[in-house]
Amino acid sequence: EMMKQLAAQNFGSMKKAFISVLVGTVASMAGAFQVPTRATRASTSTRQYATIQPTESSTIGTVGNGYLPIILAKLSALTHGNAWVICPAADMEMMKQLAAMDGSGELPNNLEFVPASDTDRVETLLRDTDALLVACDDVDSVVDPNVINYLLDPEKVNNLQRVVAMSRNLNGAGMGMFVSASRRAANAQVWDNSNAVAYRSFEQNIKDAAQKCGADWTIVRAGTLKGGACGESNLYPQYLAESYYQLTKNDIITWQLLFDCNIRGVKLQKGDVMSGPGVKAVFTATGSEEHEGDSSRGGVAEAMVRSLGVEDAANQDFAVGTVAAREIPTNEEWAQMFQCLSN
């Protein structure tokens, strides 16, 4: 309803209200320095595509709702010079807790949490931002086009080179009544393709707005989002803190922890080609094994941030799936996976 209200407002009033609408509350979801290079894509085209490499001055912004934007902002801070993420004032402490490196609450010192109400600060940051990451955990949520147009206003963004947005697998394969039933009965965040029209519109809004800014876009597709935290004994502190498991716990041992322990592998496929779980959906909704239709939050976040440095990811879409593994992919394995975009 708030998103509908925003759409009805003009840009004058939207300045003070848009971010609080854009950013969903986290509680409600219980979600080597080199100079940036501009190289030519290996094709007959003369168009040049920007890549945003980690530098002392590169700035990555994140907007959205749920847990995924927190991981995106944290990874951006750990791999780039500066990072910022917008959050509602009421959720500031919880988001910082989830972004902590360990139990001490230590945060990356180059990660700025921007209050949703501080539009002046947001606009100041936008002027120097090299890339904007947009992601929503909630399967029913997409970012309103007025919000996209506000953030991706050519008058506000001077350095923007890439917009990376998380969308969903929209081809309809492996969907149907069993998937919809699993969402109603077991996991409200199962992706069942019921909001496909809104996501298609969102993708087009992102592409149009990026083009007006002279920036490239990347669409990263996900299925049902699962996990996203550090795992046992803070094994991977670059992801959400262990407190995530308490927030999502509904049994003696949260299945989200089991998922993170078992599914650290990632697979990428160019285009909108990945399938849903089909008739197996009743077993996969809260499953902690490798299944079609699933995407790990950690894998999606890594793919989004790493895609900034991949020339072939510019103006492309690709999907992120899961692979059973106890360890995360190496840098070399990520580079090999991204080769699918050059085919």
N, C-alpha and C positions, 0 to 999 in steps of 0.2 A: 504494500500500500504506500509506503514511504517513497518507493521508487516511482510509483505512478504520480504522486504529488510533485516530485521533482520534475518530472517531464512536463508538468503543467505550468511550472514557474518560468519566468523570464530569466535571462542571464544575470540581471542585476541582483535579484534575490538569491539566485543559485550560488553566487560566490560565497555566501555565508553558510549555505546548507549542504552543498554538494558532497563534501567529503564524509560527513556523518552518515549520509545515505549510502555512499559507496562502500564504506568500511563496515562490514558486519561485525558484531561482537564475537570475540573468541569464545566467551563463555557460552554463547548460544549454540556453538558448534559441537559442545560435549555429548578452527582450523589454522715475482721476478719481473721487474717492471720493464715494459716495452712501450714505445710510442704507438698510439693507435694508428693502424695502417688502413689505407684504402686501396684495395687491389682489384684487378680485373678478373671477373669470373672466367673460368676456362671454357669458353664457348665462342661462337661467332659474334656475339653481342659486344658492343663497345661500351655498354653501360658499366659503371664501376660501382661496386658494392662495399659499404663500410663494414669493418669489423671493429669491435670494441675490445681491445686487449687490456689486461690488467696494467694500469699505470698509477703513479702516485696521485694523479689528478683526475682519473676517470671516476665519474659519478653515476651510480645506478639507483634509480628510484623504484619503489614498489607500492602498488595500490591494489586493493581487493578486500576480500573478507575470509575469515576462517584461519586455519592453521598454515596453509600453504604460503601465504604472503610472508609469514614470519620466517619460514625456512629460506625463502627467496632472498629476503633482506639480509639474513645471517650469512648465507653463502656469498652474496654480493660483497658484503663487508670483508669476508675472509679472503676473497680473491681479487678485489678491486680496491682502488684507493679510498673511495668514499661511498657510503650507502645510506639511504634513508627510507623510512616506511611510515605511512600515515596510519594513525590509530585513534580510536575514540578515547577521550580522557578517562572514561570509566574502566577501560581495559588496558590502560598503559602499564600498570604493574604486572598484570598477568602476561601480557605480551613480552615484557622484559624478562619475566621468570622463564618463559618458554624459550627465549632466545639466549639464555645464559649458557656459558661454556661448561659450567660444572655446578656442583651444589653450592659453591660460594656465591653464586649470583653474578660472577664476573661476565661482563659483556664485551664484545669487540669495541674498542675505543673509537672506531671510525663509523659506527652505526648510530644514526640519529633517529629517534622516535619522535615523530612530529605530531603534535596534537591536532585532531581533526578540525578544531575550531580556528587554528592559526593559519588562515588562508594567505596572509602576507608572507609567512615563512615558506609555505608551499610554493608560492609563485617565485620567490627568490631562488629556491632550490631548482625549480623547473628550468630556470634560465641557464643553469650550468650542467644540467643532466644530459648524459650521453645516451642513456637507454632507459626505457620505462618498461617495467614488468607488470603485467596485469593478470590476476588470478583470483578465482572464487571457488572455495571448497563446495559450497552448497549447490546441489544439482539443480535447484530451482532458481538460482540467481545468475543473472548476467548484468553487466554494467550498462546503465542507461546511456543512450547515444548523446544526450546533453552533457553528461559527465565526461564522456570520452572527448567530445568537442571542447570542453572546458580545459581539460588537461593537455590535449594535443592542439592547442591554439598556436598558430605560427607566430603570434605576437608574444607568446610566453616562453617558447622553447627556442633557444638560439643555437644549441649544440646537439640537439637530438639526432641520433643516427639510426637507432633501431627501436622498434616497439615489439615486445614479445608477449603474446597473449596466450593463456591457457584456454583451450576450448575442449570439446569432447569428440569421441568417435561418433560420427553422425550418419554412417552409411547404412545402419539398420540391421547389419548382419548379426546373428546370434542374439537377437532381441525377441520380444513377444511376451505372452502371458506368464510364462514361468519367471521371467526376469522381473516383471511388474509385481508379481505376487511376492517374490523374495524381498523386494523393497518394502512392501507393506508389512510383511510379517517379521523380517529379521534385521534389516539395515536400511534406514530411511535415506542413506546416501548412496545406495546402489544406483548406478547409471543405467536407466532403462530406455533412453532415447525419447522420453515423453516431452522433453523440453527442446527438441531438436530445432524447431522453427526459430525460437528465440536465440539459440546459439548461432545459427546460420546468419541471422541478422546482425548479431554481435560481431562476428568475424568480418562481415562487410563493413560495418562501422569502423572497426579497427583499421582495415586496409585503406578506406577512404580518408580517414583522419590522418593516418601516417603519411599518405601521399601528399596531402596538403602541406605537411610540415617538411617535406623533402626527405623523410625518413623511410627506411625499409621496414617491413613487418615480418614477423615469424609467428605462425600458429602452431602451438604444441598441443596435441590431442591426448586426452586421458580418458580412461574408463572409470570404473569405481575406484576412488581414491582410498588408499589404506596406509596405515603406519605413518612414518615420517620422523621418528625420534631416534635417539642415540643408541638404543638397544641396551643389552645387559652391561652393567659396570661402565656406563658412559663410553662405550666402545667407539662410537662415532660422534664426537662432540660438535661437529659442524651442523648437525641436525637439531631437532627440537630436544629440549632438556627432558630428563626422566619424569618430571612432573606431568608431562603429557599423558603418560600411562595411567596416572591416578585420575586425571580429568576424564578419560575415556573408559575407565574401568567399570564393568557391569557384572563381573564375576570374580572368583578368587584370583585368577590370572587373566589379565586382559588379552584378548586375541590380537590386539594391535601390537603388543610386545612380541607375541609368537610370530606374527607376520614379519616384523622387523628383523627377528633373529633368522628366519628362514628365507626371506626374499630380499636379498640385497642386489641380485642381478637385474640387468636392464636390457631390453631390446628396443630398437628403433625401426620404424618402417615409414618410408616416404608416402605421403598422401593420406587419404582417409580410407584405410583398408583393414584395420584391426576389427576383430569380431568380439561380440559379447559372449556371455557364458552359456546362452541357450538353455536347454533343458536341465543343465547342471546347476542352474542359478541357486536353487534351494540349498545346495551344498557349498556354494562359493561365496555367498553374501557376507559371511563373517569368517571365511576360510583363511587359513594361514599358510597355504601352500601355493604353488604356481598355478594360476588359472587364467584362461582367456577372459578378457573383459576387465581385468584388474590393472591398476597402475599404482605404484608406490609413490607417496608424496615426495620422498627423498629422490627417487629417480626422475620424477617430473621436474622438480626444482633444479636438480643438477643439469638436466637437459636444457632447461630454459636459460640458465645462467651461462652454461658452456656454449650454447648456440650463438651467443654474442660474438664469440671469436671465430665463428665458422662462416666463411664467405658464402658457401653454398646453402646456408640456412636462410639467407636473405630472400624475402618474398617467396617462401616455401612453407608448406605445412608437413608435419610428420607426427606420428603417433608413438607413444611410450607404453611399452608393455613390461611384463614381469618375467624374471628367470630365477629359478631356485638357486640360491648361492648364499654362503655365509659371509662373504666378503664383497665389498663394493667394487665396481669396475676400476681398473687402473686408468691413468691418463692415456696410455697407449690404446687400451680397449675402447675408451670413449672416442678417440680419433678414428679408430676403425669403424665403429658404429656409425659415425657421422658420414662416412663415405657413401652410405646409401643415398644421401641427398645429391650426390654428383652423378648418379646413374640415370 
